[in-house]
């Protein structure tokens, strides 16, 4: 008797800073179509975003570039962070599922791989404009959501027909109640700035599942998970990860 886990959190941790550092490392790796130039191009685009986020005019221009579902300049701080999570997450999604042969399952955009991302970003004179092009490619031209309250309300919907019932709510609850694993930009070895801090993920836990799911509670659950399952010193045997 044994078990196979193809995508299992082994070492639970609250602030998973390594995630976006691995995304950056993959985007710089020529074996999979990346390069150091690709990562530096992303950094250049992020520098432009930083400047534009500081003014209403810049926010409006960003909204047009990324086709947001409404005027970004009217958004709250949480709305802006949610927007950044969505556009930065484009890179994470491509890296995480790069060339993973999911097309037969009905997965979309499997043809947009790391090499396509890097080529797209570097094919024009302005990296930020090219990031907008990449966004259009990966969203099929649909508007980019950023409204934090609408996202929270969708995640609170417990009906079996809700979009979040496909797994989003379940996964989020696991992170809030068991192992954290929040994919933040708190690490230094990545080009995405500091726009996705740990407290943004903690805030979502509290807003979706209740105020008891604060950082202290989640850290306690992470500690329990490590003690119960053994972390890197797994207590089980005959396990393929």
GROMACS elastic network, one bead per residue, 0.5 to 0.9 nm:
[ bonds ]
;  ai    aj funct       b0    kb
    1   238     6  0.74066   500
    2   237     6  0.74099   500
    2   239     6  0.57309   500
    2   240     6  0.80232   500
    3   237     6  0.87580   500
    3   238     6  0.67475   500
    3   239     6  0.50079   500
    3   240     6  0.63603   500
    3   241     6  0.85611   500
    4   238     6  0.87827   500
    4   239     6  0.59110   500
    4   241     6  0.60423   500
    5     8     6  0.56483   500
    5   239     6  0.76615   500
    5   240     6  0.62289   500
    6   240     6  0.79357   500
    6   241     6  0.57025   500
    7   241     6  0.73898   500
    8   241     6  0.70970   500
    9    12     6  0.62699   500
    9   179     6  0.77852   500
    9   181     6  0.79468   500
    9   231     6  0.89927   500
   10   226     6  0.85465   500
   10   229     6  0.85477   500
   10   230     6  0.85992   500
   10   231     6  0.56792   500
   10   232     6  0.63636   500
   10   234     6  0.81739   500
   10   241     6  0.87950   500
   11   179     6  0.84039   500
   11   225     6  0.88497   500
   11   226     6  0.68960   500
   11   230     6  0.83163   500
   11   232     6  0.57576   500
   12    16     6  0.86914   500
   12   178     6  0.82024   500
   12   180     6  0.66078   500
   12   181     6  0.64406   500
   12   222     6  0.59229   500
   12   223     6  0.79374   500
   12   225     6  0.70095   500
   12   226     6  0.63401   500
   12   231     6  0.68312   500
   13    16     6  0.62267   500
   13   179     6  0.62328   500
   13   180     6  0.57336   500
   13   181     6  0.55147   500
   13   182     6  0.80509   500
   13   219     6  0.80263   500
   13   222     6  0.62749   500
   13   223     6  0.82643   500
   13   226     6  0.87232   500
   14   175     6  0.86831   500
   14   179     6  0.68559   500
   14   181     6  0.53078   500
   14   182     6  0.61142   500
   14   198     6  0.82026   500
   14   215     6  0.85976   500
   14   218     6  0.75455   500
   14   219     6  0.64003   500
   14   222     6  0.68907   500
   15    18     6  0.85994   500
   15   180     6  0.70931   500
   15   181     6  0.60708   500
   15   182     6  0.53171   500
   15   183     6  0.68871   500
   15   184     6  0.65994   500
   15   186     6  0.79345   500
   15   197     6  0.88516   500
   15   198     6  0.63045   500
   16    19     6  0.59445   500
   16    20     6  0.84183   500
   16   180     6  0.79372   500
   16   181     6  0.50513   500
   16   182     6  0.51781   500
   16   183     6  0.51356   500
   16   184     6  0.62695   500
   16   185     6  0.87368   500
   16   186     6  0.85146   500
   16   187     6  0.86325   500
   16   198     6  0.88864   500
   17    20     6  0.64228   500
   17    21     6  0.68582   500
   17   181     6  0.87525   500
   17   182     6  0.78084   500
   17   183     6  0.62124   500
   17   184     6  0.54671   500
   17   185     6  0.61884   500
   17   186     6  0.56725   500
   17   188     6  0.85035   500
   18    22     6  0.60273   500
   18    23     6  0.85666   500
   18   183     6  0.79092   500
   18   184     6  0.84254   500
   18   185     6  0.87485   500
   18   186     6  0.89323   500
   18   187     6  0.67526   500
   18   189     6  0.85865   500
   19    22     6  0.52744   500
   19    23     6  0.63665   500
   19    24     6  0.88101   500
   19    92     6  0.85251   500
   19   181     6  0.89198   500
   19   182     6  0.86706   500
   19   183     6  0.58112   500
   19   184     6  0.75348   500
   19   185     6  0.84421   500
   19   187     6  0.88069   500
   20    24     6  0.61331   500
   20    25     6  0.84757   500
   20    92     6  0.72551   500
   20   183     6  0.68602   500
   20   184     6  0.70831   500
   20   185     6  0.63894   500
   20   186     6  0.89013   500
   20   187     6  0.76146   500
   20   189     6  0.81487   500
   20   190     6  0.62586   500
   20   191     6  0.87305   500
   20   192     6  0.81575   500
   21    24     6  0.50892   500
   21    25     6  0.61696   500
   21    26     6  0.86381   500
   21   185     6  0.82321   500
   21   187     6  0.67681   500
   21   188     6  0.76698   500
   21   189     6  0.53254   500
   21   190     6  0.50225   500
   21   191     6  0.85471   500
   22    26     6  0.60447   500
   22    27     6  0.84976   500
   22    95     6  0.89101   500
   22   189     6  0.86423   500
   22   190     6  0.82018   500
   23    26     6  0.51967   500
   23    27     6  0.62455   500
   23    28     6  0.87395   500
   23    91     6  0.73932   500
   23    92     6  0.60217   500
   23    95     6  0.61431   500
   23    96     6  0.77693   500
   23   190     6  0.78260   500
   24    27     6  0.50649   500
   24    28     6  0.62878   500
   24    29     6  0.87205   500
   24    39     6  0.66690   500
   24    91     6  0.89005   500
   24    92     6  0.89061   500
   24    95     6  0.89815   500
   24   189     6  0.74478   500
   24   190     6  0.54013   500
   24   191     6  0.70258   500
   24   192     6  0.88184   500
   25    28     6  0.51690   500
   25    29     6  0.62308   500
   25    34     6  0.86384   500
   25    36     6  0.88968   500
   25    39     6  0.85514   500
   25   189     6  0.84028   500
   25   190     6  0.80004   500
   26    29     6  0.50669   500
   26    30     6  0.83705   500
   26    31     6  0.88297   500
   26    32     6  0.72490   500
   26    33     6  0.86287   500
   26    34     6  0.65906   500
   26    35     6  0.85550   500
   26    95     6  0.68804   500
   26   114     6  0.80045   500
   27    30     6  0.80575   500
   27    32     6  0.79172   500
   27    33     6  0.74946   500
   27    35     6  0.62574   500
   27    36     6  0.76942   500
   27    38     6  0.66525   500
   27    39     6  0.62814   500
   27    91     6  0.86036   500
   27    95     6  0.75062   500
   27   114     6  0.64376   500
   27   115     6  0.83295   500
   27   117     6  0.86923   500
   27   118     6  0.75880   500
   28    32     6  0.86655   500
   28    33     6  0.80373   500
   28    37     6  0.74308   500
   28    38     6  0.64101   500
   28    39     6  0.59481   500
   28    40     6  0.89959   500
   29    32     6  0.59734   500
   29    33     6  0.65711   500
   29    35     6  0.54015   500
   29    36     6  0.75013   500
   30    35     6  0.53125   500
   30    36     6  0.84997   500
   30   115     6  0.86721   500
   31    34     6  0.70966   500
   31    35     6  0.89455   500
   32    98     6  0.85317   500
   32   113     6  0.86539   500
   32   114     6  0.66260   500
   32   115     6  0.68669   500
   33   113     6  0.82205   500
   33   114     6  0.57153   500
   33   116     6  0.79503   500
   33   117     6  0.89470   500
   33   118     6  0.75636   500
   33   119     6  0.89440   500
   34    37     6  0.82337   500
   34    38     6  0.63662   500
   34    39     6  0.81189   500
   34   114     6  0.61968   500
   34   115     6  0.58600   500
   34   117     6  0.85914   500
   34   118     6  0.63935   500
   34   119     6  0.89907   500
   35    38     6  0.51097   500
   35    39     6  0.67631   500
   35    40     6  0.88250   500
   35   115     6  0.89791   500
   35   118     6  0.78226   500
   36    39     6  0.52736   500
   36    40     6  0.62452   500
   36    41     6  0.85617   500
   37    40     6  0.50406   500
   37    41     6  0.60000   500
   37    42     6  0.86447   500
   37   118     6  0.85596   500
   37   122     6  0.84450   500
   38    41     6  0.50835   500
   38    42     6  0.64363   500
   38    43     6  0.87934   500
   38   117     6  0.85631   500
   38   118     6  0.53570   500
   38   119     6  0.81209   500
   38   121     6  0.73317   500
   38   122     6  0.71137   500
   39    42     6  0.50829   500
   39    43     6  0.63107   500
   39    44     6  0.87177   500
   39   118     6  0.83340   500
   39   190     6  0.83451   500
   39   191     6  0.67533   500
   40    44     6  0.62167   500
   40    45     6  0.86707   500
   40   191     6  0.74770   500
   41    44     6  0.50317   500
   41    45     6  0.63090   500
   41    46     6  0.86176   500
   41   118     6  0.86034   500
   41   121     6  0.70305   500
   41   122     6  0.70633   500
   41   127     6  0.61832   500
   41   128     6  0.88065   500
   42    45     6  0.50344   500
   42    46     6  0.61049   500
   42    47     6  0.86394   500
   42   121     6  0.76330   500
   42   127     6  0.70225   500
   42   128     6  0.80684   500
   42   131     6  0.82736   500
   42   191     6  0.65139   500
   42   192     6  0.76421   500
   43    47     6  0.62119   500
   43    48     6  0.87546   500
   43   190     6  0.86390   500
   43   192     6  0.67775   500
   43   193     6  0.82016   500
   44    47     6  0.51434   500
   44    48     6  0.65647   500
   44    49     6  0.88455   500
   44   127     6  0.68245   500
   44   128     6  0.77765   500
   44   191     6  0.87189   500
   45    48     6  0.51487   500
   45    49     6  0.63511   500
   45    50     6  0.87833   500
   45   126     6  0.78832   500
   45   127     6  0.51870   500
   45   129     6  0.82925   500
   45   130     6  0.88085   500
   45   131     6  0.75321   500
   46    50     6  0.61740   500
   46    51     6  0.87758   500
   46   127     6  0.89411   500
   46   128     6  0.75574   500
   46   191     6  0.74249   500
   46   192     6  0.64091   500
   46   193     6  0.71055   500
   47    50     6  0.51212   500
   47    51     6  0.65650   500
   47    52     6  0.88551   500
   47   193     6  0.84671   500
   48    51     6  0.53089   500
   48    52     6  0.63412   500
   48    53     6  0.87322   500
   48   127     6  0.88705   500
   48   128     6  0.68872   500
   49    52     6  0.50771   500
   49    53     6  0.60604   500
   49    54     6  0.88898   500
   49    58     6  0.83842   500
   49    59     6  0.88906   500
   49    62     6  0.76460   500
   49   128     6  0.75937   500
   50    53     6  0.53067   500
   50    54     6  0.68949   500
   50   193     6  0.85797   500
   51    54     6  0.56724   500
   51    55     6  0.78115   500
   51    58     6  0.74825   500
   52    55     6  0.60378   500
   52    56     6  0.81039   500
   52    57     6  0.75380   500
   52    59     6  0.58578   500
   52    60     6  0.87227   500
   52    61     6  0.77646   500
   52    62     6  0.70805   500
   53    56     6  0.75446   500
   53    57     6  0.87254   500
   53    58     6  0.58558   500
   53    59     6  0.53884   500
   53    62     6  0.80004   500
   53    73     6  0.88157   500
   53    80     6  0.84874   500
   54    57     6  0.87164   500
   54    58     6  0.69198   500
   54    59     6  0.75546   500
   55    58     6  0.51116   500
   55    59     6  0.62373   500
   55    60     6  0.86788   500
   55    73     6  0.81612   500
   56    59     6  0.50164   500
   56    60     6  0.61621   500
   56    61     6  0.86041   500
   56    72     6  0.83719   500
   56    73     6  0.50971   500
   56    74     6  0.81084   500
   57    60     6  0.51729   500
   57    61     6  0.62620   500
   57    62     6  0.86708   500
   57    73     6  0.73752   500
   58    61     6  0.50517   500
   58    62     6  0.61356   500
   58    63     6  0.85608   500
   58    73     6  0.80254   500
   59    62     6  0.50248   500
   59    63     6  0.61275   500
   59    64     6  0.87025   500
   59    71     6  0.81561   500
   59    72     6  0.56625   500
   59    74     6  0.86625   500
   60    63     6  0.50273   500
   60    64     6  0.63802   500
   60    65     6  0.87110   500
   60    71     6  0.62513   500
   60    72     6  0.56878   500
   60    73     6  0.53001   500
   60    74     6  0.87158   500
   61    64     6  0.51437   500
   61    65     6  0.61919   500
   61    66     6  0.86903   500
   61    72     6  0.85955   500
   61    73     6  0.88620   500
   62    66     6  0.61193   500
   62    67     6  0.81424   500
   62    68     6  0.83067   500
   62    72     6  0.75274   500
   62    73     6  0.89380   500
   62   132     6  0.89065   500
   63    66     6  0.53147   500
   63    67     6  0.55591   500
   63    69     6  0.81675   500
   63    70     6  0.76404   500
   63    71     6  0.63739   500
   63    72     6  0.53268   500
   63    73     6  0.78603   500
   63   144     6  0.84987   500
   64    68     6  0.65883   500
   64    71     6  0.83412   500
   64    72     6  0.86514   500
   65    68     6  0.80532   500
   65   128     6  0.86726   500
   65   129     6  0.71160   500
   65   131     6  0.87441   500
   65   132     6  0.55563   500
   65   133     6  0.84120   500
   66    87     6  0.82070   500
   66   131     6  0.83602   500
   66   132     6  0.53066   500
   66   133     6  0.82741   500
   66   135     6  0.65907   500
   66   136     6  0.74862   500
   66   143     6  0.75926   500
   66   144     6  0.65372   500
   67    70     6  0.83021   500
   67   132     6  0.83656   500
   67   135     6  0.87707   500
   67   136     6  0.81663   500
   67   141     6  0.78712   500
   67   142     6  0.75584   500
   67   143     6  0.50506   500
   67   144     6  0.58173   500
   67   145     6  0.88985   500
   68    71     6  0.69889   500
   68    72     6  0.68880   500
   68    83     6  0.84189   500
   68   142     6  0.86578   500
   68   143     6  0.50232   500
   68   145     6  0.59615   500
   68   146     6  0.70914   500
   69    72     6  0.81812   500
   69   142     6  0.86627   500
   69   143     6  0.50834   500
   69   144     6  0.55822   500
   69   145     6  0.53672   500
   69   146     6  0.70928   500
   69   147     6  0.82374   500
   70    73     6  0.88760   500
   70    74     6  0.84594   500
   70    75     6  0.89194   500
   70   143     6  0.85655   500
   70   144     6  0.88110   500
   70   145     6  0.82591   500
   70   146     6  0.83878   500
   70   147     6  0.86830   500
   71    74     6  0.58563   500
   71    75     6  0.73655   500
   72    75     6  0.52981   500
   72    76     6  0.88029   500
   72    79     6  0.81146   500
   72    80     6  0.74264   500
   72    83     6  0.85739   500
   72   146     6  0.78519   500
   73    76     6  0.85265   500
   73    80     6  0.88448   500
   75    78     6  0.77760   500
   75    79     6  0.52561   500
   75    80     6  0.62427   500
   75   146     6  0.81042   500
   75   147     6  0.73598   500
   75   148     6  0.89551   500
   76    80     6  0.62952   500
   76    81     6  0.86624   500
   76   147     6  0.84958   500
   76   148     6  0.84059   500
   77    80     6  0.51765   500
   77    81     6  0.62789   500
   77    82     6  0.85884   500
   78    81     6  0.50508   500
   78    82     6  0.60262   500
   78    83     6  0.85180   500
   78   146     6  0.87035   500
   78   147     6  0.81038   500
   78   148     6  0.60343   500
   78   149     6  0.86983   500
   78   200     6  0.78306   500
   79    82     6  0.50238   500
   79    83     6  0.61601   500
   79    84     6  0.86727   500
   79   146     6  0.53516   500
   79   147     6  0.51299   500
   79   149     6  0.80633   500
   80    84     6  0.62358   500
   80    85     6  0.85706   500
   80   146     6  0.68069   500
   80   147     6  0.82803   500
   80   148     6  0.84570   500
   81    84     6  0.50132   500
   81    85     6  0.60915   500
   81    86     6  0.86610   500
   81   146     6  0.81164   500
   81   148     6  0.85333   500
   81   195     6  0.64167   500
   81   196     6  0.67882   500
   81   200     6  0.77284   500
   82    86     6  0.63166   500
   82    87     6  0.88589   500
   82   145     6  0.82014   500
   82   146     6  0.53597   500
   82   147     6  0.71993   500
   82   148     6  0.61821   500
   82   151     6  0.88660   500
   82   196     6  0.85584   500
   82   200     6  0.86026   500
   83    86     6  0.51928   500
   83    87     6  0.64088   500
   83    88     6  0.85518   500
   83   144     6  0.76443   500
   83   145     6  0.68347   500
   83   147     6  0.78646   500
   83   148     6  0.86121   500
   84    87     6  0.52991   500
   84    88     6  0.58522   500
   84    89     6  0.80248   500
   84   146     6  0.82875   500
   84   195     6  0.66432   500
   84   196     6  0.75132   500
   85    88     6  0.53555   500
   85    89     6  0.56756   500
   85    90     6  0.87192   500
   85   146     6  0.88139   500
   85   195     6  0.76408   500
   85   196     6  0.64941   500
   86    89     6  0.50106   500
   86    90     6  0.66601   500
   86   144     6  0.76333   500
   86   145     6  0.77125   500
   86   146     6  0.76702   500
   87    90     6  0.54384   500
   87    91     6  0.78346   500
   87   131     6  0.87241   500
   87   135     6  0.71984   500
   87   144     6  0.82067   500
   88    91     6  0.58948   500
   88    92     6  0.70803   500
   88   192     6  0.71165   500
   89    93     6  0.60600   500
   89    94     6  0.86343   500
   90    93     6  0.52707   500
   90    94     6  0.64440   500
   90    95     6  0.87824   500
   90   134     6  0.85127   500
   90   135     6  0.72985   500
   90   138     6  0.74814   500
   91    94     6  0.53143   500
   91    95     6  0.62363   500
   91    96     6  0.85567   500
   91   114     6  0.84265   500
   91   117     6  0.79838   500
   92    95     6  0.51866   500
   92    96     6  0.59094   500
   92    97     6  0.85189   500
   93    96     6  0.52301   500
   93    97     6  0.62005   500
   93    98     6  0.81210   500
   94    97     6  0.54986   500
   94    98     6  0.55003   500
   94    99     6  0.88279   500
   94   109     6  0.87817   500
   94   110     6  0.82417   500
   94   112     6  0.69744   500
   94   113     6  0.59274   500
   94   114     6  0.64710   500
   94   117     6  0.81081   500
   95    98     6  0.50455   500
   95    99     6  0.88372   500
   95   113     6  0.73512   500
   95   114     6  0.63440   500
   96   100     6  0.86946   500
   97   100     6  0.54783   500
   97   101     6  0.85681   500
   97   102     6  0.83726   500
   97   110     6  0.78477   500
   97   113     6  0.82702   500
   98   101     6  0.84805   500
   98   110     6  0.74585   500
   98   111     6  0.88147   500
   98   112     6  0.80297   500
   98   113     6  0.54071   500
   98   114     6  0.66122   500
   99   102     6  0.80848   500
   99   110     6  0.68512   500
   99   111     6  0.78163   500
   99   112     6  0.86951   500
   99   113     6  0.65504   500
   99   114     6  0.87259   500
  100   103     6  0.85113   500
  100   110     6  0.78672   500
  101   104     6  0.72345   500
  101   105     6  0.86321   500
  101   107     6  0.89005   500
  101   110     6  0.74581   500
  102   105     6  0.54168   500
  102   106     6  0.69501   500
  102   107     6  0.55402   500
  102   108     6  0.82769   500
  102   110     6  0.69752   500
  103   106     6  0.51978   500
  103   108     6  0.66489   500
  103   109     6  0.83362   500
  103   110     6  0.62693   500
  103   111     6  0.87884   500
  104   107     6  0.71863   500
  107   110     6  0.66852   500
  108   111     6  0.80878   500
  108   138     6  0.88153   500
  109   112     6  0.54429   500
  109   113     6  0.84227   500
  109   137     6  0.82356   500
  109   138     6  0.65569   500
  109   139     6  0.89774   500
  110   113     6  0.68605   500
  111   116     6  0.81166   500
  112   115     6  0.79563   500
  112   116     6  0.56087   500
  112   117     6  0.67783   500
  112   137     6  0.83576   500
  112   138     6  0.78082   500
  113   116     6  0.51958   500
  113   117     6  0.62541   500
  113   118     6  0.87565   500
  114   117     6  0.50587   500
  114   118     6  0.62301   500
  114   119     6  0.85548   500
  115   118     6  0.51895   500
  115   119     6  0.60394   500
  115   120     6  0.84816   500
  116   119     6  0.50995   500
  116   120     6  0.59830   500
  116   121     6  0.85624   500
  117   120     6  0.51995   500
  117   121     6  0.62228   500
  117   122     6  0.86698   500
  117   131     6  0.88806   500
  117   134     6  0.70551   500
  118   121     6  0.52101   500
  118   122     6  0.61715   500
  118   123     6  0.84680   500
  119   122     6  0.52421   500
  119   123     6  0.58595   500
  120   123     6  0.52624   500
  120   124     6  0.76678   500
  120   127     6  0.89107   500
  120   130     6  0.63155   500
  120   131     6  0.78544   500
  120   133     6  0.76997   500
  120   134     6  0.67231   500
  121   124     6  0.69450   500
  121   126     6  0.83425   500
  121   127     6  0.55921   500
  121   128     6  0.79703   500
  121   129     6  0.83478   500
  121   131     6  0.60691   500
  121   133     6  0.83510   500
  121   134     6  0.74895   500
  122   125     6  0.75945   500
  122   126     6  0.82769   500
  122   127     6  0.66460   500
  122   130     6  0.75143   500
  123   126     6  0.87005   500
  123   127     6  0.83816   500
  123   130     6  0.74947   500
  124   127     6  0.67397   500
  124   129     6  0.78541   500
  124   130     6  0.64124   500
  125   129     6  0.83769   500
  125   130     6  0.83841   500
  126   129     6  0.54337   500
  126   130     6  0.64669   500
  126   131     6  0.88519   500
  127   130     6  0.50272   500
  127   131     6  0.61900   500
  127   132     6  0.87736   500
  128   132     6  0.64986   500
  128   133     6  0.88065   500
  129   132     6  0.51049   500
  129   133     6  0.65008   500
  129   134     6  0.88270   500
  130   134     6  0.61879   500
  130   135     6  0.85147   500
  131   135     6  0.61558   500
  131   136     6  0.87070   500
  132   136     6  0.63409   500
  132   137     6  0.87188   500
  133   136     6  0.51547   500
  133   137     6  0.63442   500
  133   138     6  0.88257   500
  134   137     6  0.50168   500
  134   138     6  0.62742   500
  134   139     6  0.86141   500
  135   138     6  0.52547   500
  135   139     6  0.60648   500
  135   140     6  0.82768   500
  135   141     6  0.79093   500
  135   144     6  0.85470   500
  136   139     6  0.52412   500
  136   140     6  0.56191   500
  136   142     6  0.73897   500
  136   143     6  0.86819   500
  137   140     6  0.54342   500
  137   141     6  0.68640   500
  138   141     6  0.78506   500
  139   142     6  0.54522   500
  139   143     6  0.76282   500
  139   144     6  0.78468   500
  140   143     6  0.89192   500
  141   144     6  0.87673   500
  145   148     6  0.86628   500
  145   151     6  0.84462   500
  146   150     6  0.84703   500
  146   151     6  0.79916   500
  147   150     6  0.54878   500
  147   151     6  0.64113   500
  147   152     6  0.88915   500
  148   151     6  0.50958   500
  148   152     6  0.62420   500
  148   153     6  0.86941   500
  149   152     6  0.50858   500
  149   153     6  0.61592   500
  149   154     6  0.85972   500
  150   153     6  0.51153   500
  150   154     6  0.61814   500
  150   155     6  0.86584   500
  151   154     6  0.51730   500
  151   155     6  0.63119   500
  151   156     6  0.87513   500
  152   155     6  0.50582   500
  152   156     6  0.62020   500
  152   157     6  0.88762   500
  152   204     6  0.72341   500
  152   207     6  0.68269   500
  152   208     6  0.60136   500
  153   156     6  0.50383   500
  153   157     6  0.65410   500
  153   208     6  0.76911   500
  154   157     6  0.54089   500
  154   158     6  0.88748   500
  154   162     6  0.77067   500
  154   163     6  0.77031   500
  154   164     6  0.67635   500
  154   169     6  0.89741   500
  155   158     6  0.77953   500
  155   162     6  0.86841   500
  155   163     6  0.85016   500
  155   164     6  0.57963   500
  155   165     6  0.85307   500
  155   168     6  0.75240   500
  155   169     6  0.57083   500
  155   172     6  0.87784   500
  155   208     6  0.65158   500
  156   164     6  0.83896   500
  156   169     6  0.77256   500
  156   207     6  0.87032   500
  156   208     6  0.55821   500
  156   209     6  0.75558   500
  157   160     6  0.86445   500
  157   162     6  0.63797   500
  157   163     6  0.86335   500
  157   164     6  0.72716   500
  157   165     6  0.80835   500
  157   169     6  0.85321   500
  158   161     6  0.84853   500
  158   162     6  0.70156   500
  158   164     6  0.80088   500
  158   165     6  0.70133   500
  158   169     6  0.82851   500
  159   162     6  0.54352   500
  159   163     6  0.89969   500
  159   164     6  0.87815   500
  159   165     6  0.70606   500
  160   163     6  0.83660   500
  160   164     6  0.85786   500
  160   165     6  0.56099   500
  160   166     6  0.82502   500
  161   164     6  0.84003   500
  161   165     6  0.66179   500
  161   166     6  0.84269   500
  162   165     6  0.52677   500
  162   166     6  0.76137   500
  163   166     6  0.58966   500
  163   167     6  0.83350   500
  163   168     6  0.79642   500
  163   169     6  0.89881   500
  164   167     6  0.59655   500
  164   169     6  0.51847   500
  164   170     6  0.79690   500
  165   168     6  0.64823   500
  165   169     6  0.61608   500
  165   170     6  0.72591   500
  166   169     6  0.78162   500
  166   170     6  0.82241   500
  167   170     6  0.51618   500
  167   171     6  0.59523   500
  167   172     6  0.84035   500
  168   171     6  0.53391   500
  168   172     6  0.61110   500
  168   173     6  0.86181   500
  169   172     6  0.51046   500
  169   173     6  0.61274   500
  169   174     6  0.86662   500
  169   208     6  0.89950   500
  170   173     6  0.51751   500
  170   174     6  0.63368   500
  170   175     6  0.88331   500
  171   174     6  0.50847   500
  171   175     6  0.63948   500
  171   176     6  0.87502   500
  172   175     6  0.51472   500
  172   176     6  0.62704   500
  172   177     6  0.86079   500
  172   204     6  0.89130   500
  172   205     6  0.76975   500
  173   176     6  0.50099   500
  173   177     6  0.58970   500
  173   178     6  0.80078   500
  173   205     6  0.76359   500
  173   208     6  0.88098   500
  173   209     6  0.77420   500
  174   177     6  0.51609   500
  174   178     6  0.52805   500
  174   179     6  0.67471   500
  174   180     6  0.77240   500
  175   178     6  0.55537   500
  175   179     6  0.51058   500
  175   181     6  0.63629   500
  175   182     6  0.75440   500
  175   205     6  0.85343   500
  175   218     6  0.81867   500
  175   222     6  0.89147   500
  176   179     6  0.70003   500
  176   180     6  0.58599   500
  176   201     6  0.88525   500
  176   202     6  0.78418   500
  176   204     6  0.89607   500
  176   205     6  0.58159   500
  176   206     6  0.87371   500
  176   209     6  0.84985   500
  176   213     6  0.66325   500
  176   214     6  0.86294   500
  176   217     6  0.86128   500
  176   218     6  0.58460   500
  176   221     6  0.82454   500
  177   180     6  0.75443   500
  177   205     6  0.89497   500
  177   213     6  0.75935   500
  177   217     6  0.81353   500
  177   218     6  0.60858   500
  177   221     6  0.60313   500
  177   222     6  0.79505   500
  178   218     6  0.71615   500
  178   219     6  0.88070   500
  178   220     6  0.88117   500
  178   221     6  0.51394   500
  178   222     6  0.56389   500
  178   223     6  0.88184   500
  178   224     6  0.79966   500
  178   225     6  0.63109   500
  179   182     6  0.89137   500
  179   218     6  0.76120   500
  179   219     6  0.81757   500
  179   221     6  0.66278   500
  179   223     6  0.82641   500
  179   224     6  0.88733   500
  179   225     6  0.65918   500
  179   226     6  0.84069   500
  180   218     6  0.67199   500
  180   219     6  0.75757   500
  180   221     6  0.82869   500
  180   222     6  0.64245   500
  181   184     6  0.88792   500
  182   198     6  0.68545   500
  182   201     6  0.65220   500
  182   202     6  0.86767   500
  183   186     6  0.87915   500
  183   196     6  0.78991   500
  183   197     6  0.87096   500
  183   198     6  0.80617   500
  183   201     6  0.84903   500
  184   187     6  0.74887   500
  184   194     6  0.81280   500
  184   195     6  0.82436   500
  184   196     6  0.50690   500
  184   197     6  0.54097   500
  184   198     6  0.58909   500
  184   200     6  0.87867   500
  184   201     6  0.83048   500
  185   188     6  0.78193   500
  185   190     6  0.74912   500
  185   191     6  0.88388   500
  185   192     6  0.66912   500
  185   193     6  0.66141   500
  185   194     6  0.52402   500
  185   195     6  0.65495   500
  185   196     6  0.51481   500
  185   197     6  0.60791   500
  185   198     6  0.82152   500
  186   193     6  0.83045   500
  186   194     6  0.60526   500
  186   195     6  0.85198   500
  186   196     6  0.73229   500
  186   197     6  0.60191   500
  186   198     6  0.74692   500
  187   190     6  0.68049   500
  187   194     6  0.83752   500
  188   191     6  0.82247   500
  188   193     6  0.85781   500
  190   193     6  0.74469   500
  192   195     6  0.72742   500
  192   196     6  0.86820   500
  193   196     6  0.81511   500
  194   197     6  0.63738   500
  196   199     6  0.83504   500
  196   200     6  0.66606   500
  196   201     6  0.82570   500
  197   200     6  0.57126   500
  197   201     6  0.75095   500
  198   201     6  0.55440   500
  198   202     6  0.64836   500
  198   203     6  0.87546   500
  199   203     6  0.59112   500
  199   204     6  0.85818   500
  199   215     6  0.81166   500
  200   203     6  0.51441   500
  200   204     6  0.65138   500
  201   204     6  0.51713   500
  201   205     6  0.65614   500
  201   206     6  0.89484   500
  202   205     6  0.51599   500
  202   206     6  0.64588   500
  202   207     6  0.86901   500
  202   213     6  0.75977   500
  202   214     6  0.62491   500
  202   215     6  0.61230   500
  202   218     6  0.83913   500
  203   206     6  0.52158   500
  203   207     6  0.60856   500
  203   208     6  0.85329   500
  203   211     6  0.88333   500
  203   213     6  0.87452   500
  203   214     6  0.76749   500
  203   215     6  0.88651   500
  204   207     6  0.50350   500
  204   208     6  0.58893   500
  204   209     6  0.82064   500
  205   208     6  0.53644   500
  205   209     6  0.57457   500
  205   210     6  0.70361   500
  205   211     6  0.78540   500
  205   212     6  0.89205   500
  205   213     6  0.58037   500
  205   214     6  0.72327   500
  206   209     6  0.55661   500
  206   212     6  0.67675   500
  206   213     6  0.51252   500
  206   214     6  0.61135   500
  207   210     6  0.57935   500
  207   211     6  0.69109   500
  207   213     6  0.87416   500
  208   211     6  0.87310   500
  209   212     6  0.80578   500
  209   213     6  0.68887   500
  210   213     6  0.59816   500
  210   214     6  0.85172   500
  211   214     6  0.61427   500
  212   215     6  0.89977   500
  212   217     6  0.68904   500
  213   216     6  0.79270   500
  213   217     6  0.56662   500
  213   218     6  0.62458   500
  214   217     6  0.53782   500
  214   218     6  0.62771   500
  214   219     6  0.86379   500
  215   218     6  0.51889   500
  215   219     6  0.60299   500
  215   220     6  0.85575   500
  216   219     6  0.51851   500
  216   220     6  0.62443   500
  216   221     6  0.87841   500
  217   220     6  0.51332   500
  217   221     6  0.63947   500
  217   222     6  0.87543   500
  218   221     6  0.50196   500
  218   222     6  0.61849   500
  218   223     6  0.86194   500
  219   223     6  0.61559   500
  219   224     6  0.85775   500
  220   223     6  0.50887   500
  220   224     6  0.62048   500
  220   225     6  0.86570   500
  221   224     6  0.50030   500
  221   225     6  0.61264   500
  221   226     6  0.86611   500
  222   225     6  0.50950   500
  222   226     6  0.63163   500
  222   227     6  0.86743   500
  223   226     6  0.52226   500
  223   227     6  0.62241   500
  223   228     6  0.85626   500
  224   227     6  0.50480   500
  224   228     6  0.58919   500
  224   229     6  0.84503   500
  225   228     6  0.51046   500
  225   229     6  0.59415   500
  225   230     6  0.77304   500
  225   231     6  0.76913   500
  226   229     6  0.55272   500
  226   230     6  0.51895   500
  226   232     6  0.84455   500
  227   230     6  0.53808   500
  227   231     6  0.71776   500
  228   231     6  0.82358   500
  228   235     6  0.84893   500
  229   232     6  0.88210   500
  229   233     6  0.81376   500
  229   234     6  0.60133   500
  229   235     6  0.60936   500
  229   236     6  0.80361   500
  230   235     6  0.55954   500
  230   236     6  0.86875   500
  231   234     6  0.57683   500
  231   235     6  0.84840   500
  233   236     6  0.89349   500
  234   237     6  0.77583   500
  236   239     6  0.70751   500
